[in-house]
Amino acid sequence: MAGSDLTIRVDSEAFRALKAEAITLDLSIDELASKIISSYLSSSIAGISLEEQINIDGDSQLKGLIGKNFTDEGARAYSQAARYEFQKHSAKKGIDSQSALAQLSEIALKYHGDIQLINKILLGRHVLTGQEMVDIIELNGYCPLQKTLQDWSRDSLSALCKVFVEAIEI
């Protein structure tokens, strides 16, 4: 499908994060930017946040997730989405990855997260499997990686929540 050309100015940190994620996903920067914009518009046009759609109370456990299976493909997409959110919010905060990871380690303790695993995922050194996601949910009733990123970024991370829900095997 051919699209219209549009030039958008993006700050250098966000561009570097976009470029790195495009390489990781084996997409062109244009393809990834189009997907991000389309995803954002489709969720904002509906006018209802993902949390409202699936009725999540930010501090409660998602009891309905216990016993669900996650696909390996969905877990891989979730890992990549978490990494993207980490890079995006690090750039917004104007800090490098190591400083950001140091901040995350304190927060991860609050959510019983395995900071070594979280660091590996966010640095692109590990990709979650469906079974790992099942095990994490069984243990906690929620995903500590997601809770940690939400708390650290002070953002609901609706796109990450959507990828998480889409990772559930139907």
C-alpha positions as CSV (number, residue, x, y, z in Angstrom):
1,M,0.0,0.0,0.0
2,A,1.5,3.3,-1.1
3,G,1.4,6.2,1.4
4,S,1.8,9.9,1.2
5,D,5.2,11.4,2.0
6,L,5.4,13.4,5.2
7,T,8.4,14.8,6.9
8,I,8.4,14.9,10.6
9,R,11.1,16.3,12.9
10,V,12.1,14.0,15.6
11,D,14.7,14.8,18.3
12,S,18.0,12.9,17.9
13,E,17.6,10.6,20.9
14,A,14.1,9.5,19.8
15,F,15.4,9.0,16.3
16,R,18.3,6.8,17.5
17,A,15.9,4.7,19.6
18,L,13.5,4.4,16.5
19,K,16.4,3.4,14.3
20,A,17.7,0.8,16.8
21,E,14.2,-0.7,17.2
22,A,13.7,-0.8,13.4
23,I,17.0,-2.7,13.0
24,T,15.9,-5.1,15.8
25,L,12.6,-5.7,14.1
26,D,14.1,-6.0,10.6
27,L,12.0,-3.1,9.4
28,S,12.8,0.2,7.7
29,I,12.5,3.3,9.8
30,D,9.6,4.4,7.6
31,E,7.8,1.1,8.2
32,L,8.3,1.2,11.9
33,A,7.3,4.9,12.2
34,S,4.1,4.1,10.2
35,K,3.2,1.2,12.5
36,I,3.8,3.3,15.6
37,I,1.7,6.2,14.3
38,S,-1.1,3.8,13.1
39,S,-1.2,2.0,16.4
40,Y,-1.3,5.2,18.4
41,L,-4.1,6.6,16.2
42,S,-6.2,3.5,16.3
43,S,-6.0,3.4,20.1
44,S,-6.6,7.1,20.6
45,I,-9.5,7.3,18.0
46,A,-11.4,4.8,20.1
47,G,-11.2,7.3,22.9
48,I,-10.9,4.5,25.5
49,S,-7.6,3.6,27.1
50,L,-6.5,-0.1,27.0
51,E,-6.7,-0.1,30.8
52,E,-10.3,0.9,30.6
53,Q,-11.1,-1.6,27.9
54,I,-9.9,-4.5,29.9
55,N,-10.9,-3.0,33.3
56,I,-7.5,-2.8,35.0
57,D,-7.0,-1.2,38.3
58,G,-3.4,0.0,38.2
59,D,-2.5,-1.5,41.6
60,S,-4.4,-4.7,41.5
61,Q,-3.3,-8.1,40.2
62,L,-4.8,-9.3,37.0
63,K,-6.3,-12.5,38.4
64,G,-7.7,-13.4,35.1
65,L,-4.2,-13.8,33.7
66,I,-3.3,-16.7,36.0
67,G,-3.6,-19.9,34.0
68,K,-3.4,-18.2,30.6
69,N,-0.8,-19.2,28.1
70,F,1.3,-16.8,26.1
71,T,2.6,-17.4,22.6
72,D,6.4,-17.3,22.0
73,E,5.7,-14.8,19.1
74,G,3.7,-12.6,21.5
75,A,6.3,-12.9,24.2
76,R,9.0,-11.8,21.6
77,A,6.8,-8.8,20.6
78,Y,6.3,-7.9,24.2
79,S,10.1,-8.1,24.9
80,Q,10.7,-5.8,21.9
81,A,7.9,-3.4,23.0
82,A,9.3,-3.2,26.5
83,R,12.7,-2.4,25.1
84,Y,11.3,0.3,22.9
85,E,9.5,1.9,25.8
86,F,12.6,1.8,27.9
87,Q,14.7,3.5,25.2
88,K,12.0,6.1,24.5
89,H,11.6,7.1,28.1
90,S,15.4,7.0,28.7
91,A,15.7,9.5,25.9
92,K,12.8,11.6,27.2
93,K,14.5,11.7,30.6
94,G,17.8,12.6,28.9
95,I,19.7,9.7,30.6
96,D,21.8,6.9,29.2
97,S,20.8,3.2,29.5
98,Q,23.1,2.5,32.5
99,S,21.6,5.3,34.5
100,A,18.1,4.3,33.6
101,L,18.8,0.7,34.6
102,A,20.1,1.9,38.0
103,Q,16.8,3.8,38.5
104,L,14.8,0.7,37.5
105,S,16.6,-1.6,39.9
106,E,15.1,0.2,43.0
107,I,11.6,0.1,41.5
108,A,11.8,-3.5,40.4
109,L,12.3,-4.6,44.0
110,K,8.9,-3.1,44.9
111,Y,7.3,-5.3,42.2
112,H,9.3,-8.4,43.0
113,G,11.0,-8.3,39.6
114,D,14.1,-10.2,38.7
115,I,16.3,-7.1,37.9
116,Q,18.9,-9.2,36.1
117,L,16.3,-10.6,33.7
118,I,14.7,-7.2,33.3
119,N,18.1,-5.7,32.4
120,K,18.8,-8.4,29.9
121,I,15.4,-7.9,28.2
122,L,15.7,-4.1,28.1
123,L,19.2,-4.3,26.7
124,G,18.2,-6.7,24.0
125,R,20.2,-9.6,25.5
126,H,17.2,-11.8,26.2
127,V,13.8,-12.3,24.6
128,L,11.0,-13.7,26.7
129,T,9.3,-17.0,25.8
130,G,5.7,-17.7,26.2
131,Q,6.5,-20.2,29.1
132,E,8.6,-17.6,30.9
133,M,5.6,-15.2,30.8
134,V,3.4,-17.9,32.1
135,D,5.8,-18.6,35.0
136,I,6.1,-14.9,35.8
137,I,2.4,-14.4,35.9
138,E,1.8,-17.5,38.0
139,L,4.4,-16.3,40.5
140,N,3.2,-12.6,40.8
141,G,-0.3,-12.3,39.3
142,Y,1.1,-9.5,37.1
143,C,4.2,-8.7,35.0
144,P,6.9,-7.0,37.2
145,L,8.7,-5.7,34.1
146,Q,5.5,-3.9,33.0
147,K,4.8,-2.5,36.5
148,T,8.4,-1.4,36.9
149,L,8.4,0.4,33.5
150,Q,5.1,2.1,34.2
151,D,6.2,3.3,37.6
152,W,9.6,4.5,36.4
153,S,8.2,6.3,33.3
154,R,5.1,7.6,35.1
155,D,3.2,6.5,32.0
156,S,0.5,3.9,31.7
157,L,2.3,2.5,28.6
158,S,-0.9,1.7,26.8
159,A,1.0,0.3,23.8
160,L,3.0,-2.1,25.9
161,C,-0.2,-3.2,27.7
162,K,-1.8,-3.8,24.3
163,V,1.1,-6.0,23.2
164,F,1.0,-7.8,26.5
165,V,-2.7,-8.7,26.0
166,E,-2.1,-9.6,22.4
167,A,0.6,-12.1,23.6
168,I,-2.1,-14.2,25.3
169,E,-2.8,-17.4,23.5
170,I,-6.4,-17.7,22.4
